Amino acid sequence: MKAAYLTGPRKVEIREIPKPLIRNDDDVLLRTAVAGLCGSDLHYFITDRIGNEAVPYPAVVGHECSAVVEAVGPAVKRFKAGNRVTVEPTISCGTCDQCRSGRPHTCRKVEFLGHPGERSGCLAQFFVMPERNLFSIPETMTMMEAMLVEPLSIALHARALAGGMLGSSIGVLGAGPIGLLLIQVLKTEGHGEIYASDRSEARAAAAIVAGATWTGNPDHVDVVAEILKRKPLGLDAVFEVSGDPEAIEQSVELAKPGGWIYQIGIPLTDRVSYPMAKLRRKELTLRFVRRQNRCLKRGLLLIEAKHLDVAWLATHTFKVEDAEKAFATAADRTDGVLKASIVF
């Protein structure tokens, strides 16, 4: 089978490797249909590490995907060959303190699909996952929409962490796929004033399509000044989705006293700085978001019920042979790309 290997920064090789085997009774062999490129995948492509974790090249990444069941282990009950599925990429142990307290996404023994050093990813023609990590795709849903359920689940988890009503004004700094999906989620809840930003003109414009009230490119306008001109008391909550150190500081500037900041974006470096005096004087609450926690099913239901329109985010598709071009297009944000994906 073909697999796209990251072999170094900005280098991708297509290799022929053996098809993976079913080793456990509850294993399901999956044939990849669509694999999306996530921001974390792009980190692995741009540099040789993400945060404090070095990439053990060569590696097959990818965790956003839809697939077709190829074969099943003897204990599998819910699926058979030919079934269409979307995938929960977090394989948790189910027995540690985190799993038992309802936090499988921070499992002490977690294996994550496409995380180098943990489990080979879905940027290959076939991969294996446990039955419990699979969700059936409704007949009305396309494989592209099903791939987008995983990034949607990140947005849903971040929103769930916020709880209750967020207030009348919200910031979303970073209008990549997760930021755009978050804007849609907030808009469907009736939040009327959402202020967004992104360094990509295409993504800044897409934020308006997703439902933002105002959007700006920080390379061209003073985002903080423009938003505070419209909301001089500041924003009730800010979701930082880019991981850009400048946007992280902007979130502190924009949040009103007593407000909340939700850190979704992953910086390229392990350490970033916050203006501590303003965090303290405003008595802001800063909360970090780790992947998602049991939100895939809800994402499937929202798309199936047409409460959210996600298909328009998938702007660029590539064959596996063109994986390096796909990575470069997404990483460099060229050609108006929102979401790049590999179609097998």
N, C-alpha and C positions, 0 to 999 in steps of 0.2 A: 504494500500500500504506500501511497505518497504521504509524507509528513513535512511540514514547514518547520525547520529548525532555526532558531536564533543561534548564530555561531560567534557573535561578537557585536559590539555597538554598530548599528545600522547595517548589519549583515544577516541575510536569510538564505539558507540553502534548502532546496527541495530534495529530500532523500527517499529512496525506496527502502522500506523496512518491513519486517514481518508483521502480519496482522496480530493484534494482542489476543491473548487467550482468556477464556473464562476460567478463573481459578477458584472462586468461591461459589457456593451453592446459590447465593442471592445475586450474583453478578449478571449484568446485562451487557451484551456486546452491541454497540451502537454505531450506525453508519451516519457520519456527520452530514447534515443537509446545509446549514448555514452557520458560520462561526463569525461572530463580531469581534472587532478589535477594541478592547477597553483601554482606558487611560493607563491602567497599571501595565498592560501589555506594551503600550507605547513607551513607558518608562524603561522597561527591559530592553527595548529597541534603541532608545536614545542614548542610554548610559548603561554601565555594567552593574548597576545596583538600583534598588528602590529603598529609600530610607537607609537603614543600616544593614540591609541584606544584599550581599554580592550575588550576582547571577552565576550559577555554575554552568557555563556553556559546555557543550551545546544543550539547548533546551527547547521543548515544544510547549508553547504557552497557549492561552485561549481558554476562556471559561463561559463566555456568552454563546449559547448555541441552541439550535434545534436539531433533532436527529430522528432516524428511523431505526427501530429495533431490528437487529440482524439475527441474534440468537440469545437464548436465555439459559441461566443455570437451572438445575433441577428443583430448587426451592422457590423459584419465581412464580407468583400466582396472578399478578395483575396485568402482565404484558406478554405478548407473543410477537413473533416475527411479523414485521410489516406495520406495527403500531407506530404512530407519530408521537414524539415526546419533546418536552423541554426539560432542562436539567438544572437541579439545585447543585451548584459546584462545591458546596461545603460538605465534606464527609466527616461527621462528628462521631465520637465514640458512644455517646448515650449514657455513660456511667460516671463521668467525672463530676466534680462539684458544679461546673459551669453548665453542663448539659442538664443535670438534675434540677438546676435553678431556672431553667427556661432560657439558657443562653448558649445554644449549640454553636452559634457563630464565633464564640470565644472559647470553644472546646480546648481543653489542655492537650489533646492528642490529635488536633485537627489535621486533616489532609485536604488541600484545596486543589481542585482541577486547574491545571495550567500554572500552578505555582512552582517555579523551579526548585528542585530539591524535595518536593512533596509528591506531586502526581503529574504525570505527563498530560498535556492539555488537548483541547479539541481541534487544534489546527492540524488535523490529520484525518484521513479518510475513515478511520475507525478508532474508537476508544471504549473503555469499559467503565461502568459505574454501578454502584449497588442499586437494587430495585427501589429502595426507599428514597432515593434521590431523584426519581423521575416522576413527571406529571404528564398525563395525557393531554394532547392538544385537541381542542374542539374542531369539528369538521369545518366550521366557518372560518377558522383562523389559518393564515398563511404561515409557512415556515419562517419567513422573514419576521413577521409579527411575533412569532413564538420565540425567536432569538432575542427580541427586545424585551421580553418579560424579565430577564435577569437584571439589566440595568434599571428597569422600572422598579424592581423590588428594592434597589438601593434607595431610590427616591421615596418609596413608600415607607421604608424603615426609618429614614431620616425624619419624615413627617410624623411618624408614629412616636418617635422619641420626643418630639416637641409637645405632644399631647394637647388636648383641649383646643381652644381657639388661640391663634397666634397673635391676634391684634389686627389693626386696620392697615398696617403697612409692613411689607416684607421685602428684604433684599435677597437676590440670588446672584452671587458673584461667580461667574463661570457658566457659560451657556453651551457647554458641550451636551452630549446626549443625556446624561443624568440631570444636568441643570435644566434642560428643556423639558424633560419628563417631570421634574419636580414642579416647574412652573405650571404645567398642565394639571398636575394633581392639585396644586393650590387653587388654581382657577376653578376647577370643578367643585371645590368646596365653597366657592363664593368669595374668596379673597379678592377684593377689587383693585388694590394697589400693590403691584409687584414691580420692583425696580431691579433691572438686570444689567449685567455688563459682561463683555468678552473682548479679547484682543483681536478676534476674527470678525471681520465685517459681516460675513455670511452668518455666523452664529449670533452676533448681536441682532441682526435683522430677524433671524429665526425666533428669537425670544419674543418679539412682538407677535409673530404668528402663533406661538405657543400660548400667549395670553398676557404677556408683560405689559404694564402701563407705560413704562419708559425703559429705554435701553441705550447704552453708550459704550464706545470703545475707549478704554483708558489711555490708549496711545494717541488719541485725537482730542479727547475732552477730559476735563477734571471731573471724574465720576462723582467723587465725594461732594464737590461744590454744587454740581448740577442736581444731585438728589436732595441735598440739604436745602437747596433753593426751593424745591417743591415740598419738602417735609422738614421744615426748620427745627422741629423738636427731635428729629431722628427717627429711625425705624424701630419697630417693636421687636423684630427678629431678623437676623441675617444668616443665610445659608452660604457658606464659602465652599464652592464646588470646584475651584480651579487648582488649588494647591500653590498658586503663585504668591510668593512672599508679599508682593505689593498689595494683592487683593486681601490677604490676611490682615494687613495693617488697616486697609480700608474698611474692613468689617468692624473693627473697633471704633473707627471714626464715625461710622454710620449708625451704630446701635445707640438707642436712647438710654439714659440712665435706668438701670433696672432691667435692661433688655437682655436678649439671648443671642449667642452666636453658636451655630452648628457647623463644625468643621468636618466636611465631607471630603474635600480635595486632599490629595496626597502630594506633599512637596517632593521634589526630586532629591533634596538633601535631607539628612536625618534631623537637623536642627534648624528651627526658624525662630525669629524674635517677635514678641508682642510688645506694644507700648504699655508697660505694666502700670504706669501712673494713671493712664486713662481707663484701663481695665478696672483698677481699684477704685478710682474716684467715681466712676459711673456705676460701680458695683454690678458689673456685667457677669452673666453666667456663660461659661464657655463649655460646650459639650462636644466630644469627638464621636464620630460615627464610624463604626467598624462593619463594612460590608452590609449584610442584611440579616434579619432574623425572622424566618418563617413567613416571608411576604410574597413568595412566588405564586401561591394559590390565589391570593387576592388580586395580584397583577393579571393573572389569566382571566379571572372573572371580570375585571374592569374592561379589559380589551374585548372579551367575548360579548359583553353587554353594550359595547360601543360607547362607554362613558369616556374613553380615552382613544385618541387617534394617534397611533405610534408609527404607522408604516412610512409616513413622509420623512421621518428622520433618517431612514436608510437611503442615503443619497448615492453611495458609491459601492459597486460590487466588483469583485475580482475573482479570477480563477486561482486555484492554489499555486499554479506555476508562476503567477504574478504577485505572490505574497510580499516580496520585498517592496514592490511598488505600492502595494496596499498600505504597508506599514509607513513608508515614507510620506505618502499622501496624507494619511491621518496625522502623523507626528508633526508634519510641517504645515498642516491645515491649509493645503493648497486646493485650488479648483472648487472652492465653496463647500468642502466636505463637512458633513455633520457626523454621520456614522459610516465607517468603511467596514465591509464584511467580505468574507471569503465564501463563495458559493461552490459547493462540491457537486 
